[in-house]
Amino acid sequence: MLLKNKFLYWTLNLALLGGVFGCSKKAAVNSSGSDYREDLSAVRPRFESVEKTTEKTPEAKKQPVVPTAKPGNDKPLYVNKKLEAALDSLSKQNKSIRYISGYRIQLYVGNVRQEADGAKSFIYQAFPDLTPYVSYSQPTYRVKAGDFMYRSDAEQYLEQIKEQYSSAVILADRVEIKKSLMLNPTVD
């Protein structure tokens, strides 16, 4: 029992001493940043202050200066002859482009020639402004119609075509620019 009492006595003393020393004040590290000192004026941008003058100028000075041709010079004012030559070549190049990426409505896909011809004649009769295209890749016939630049234009025709051909869909395809420009997208 005496051993137990001594053991308890030392444990209590250690606990008390640990509690006293554990609660002592420790030196805190200052992390507020107020001690940081560095001169950053060398890297700061410098702006020159410009003061606006509020002086009123006479109205004669406010009128814009329009360049005029000299009386003896009857030639038109050209900016640059090289620029005109470049614009002409670009114009010729753009006129040579015939096809763009656009949309067509596919009406029929199948193996029967008579049904493909029927779809083609339906487009001729119901929509004379659309051009039907029949293609054959053995053993399948495909009937497509229209040259649409925009999908929204094709969707207007698609609603009416689906009344006759419920499987009609819009597909991306190469279309002729001239035909797509002549097409009237507003269908009654």
Secondary structure as GFF3:
##gff-version 3
##sequence-region A 1 188
A	DSSP	alpha_helix	2	22	.	.	.	ID=ss1
A	DSSP	alpha_helix	59	62	.	.	.	ID=ss2
A	DSSP	alpha_helix	81	95	.	.	.	ID=ss3
A	DSSP	beta_strand	99	110	.	.	.	ID=ss4
A	DSSP	alpha_helix	113	126	.	.	.	ID=ss5
A	DSSP	beta_strand	132	137	.	.	.	ID=ss6
A	DSSP	beta_strand	140	148	.	.	.	ID=ss7
A	DSSP	alpha_helix	151	164	.	.	.	ID=ss8
A	DSSP	beta_strand	169	176	.	.	.	ID=ss9
A	DSSP	alpha_helix	177	182	.	.	.	ID=ss10
###
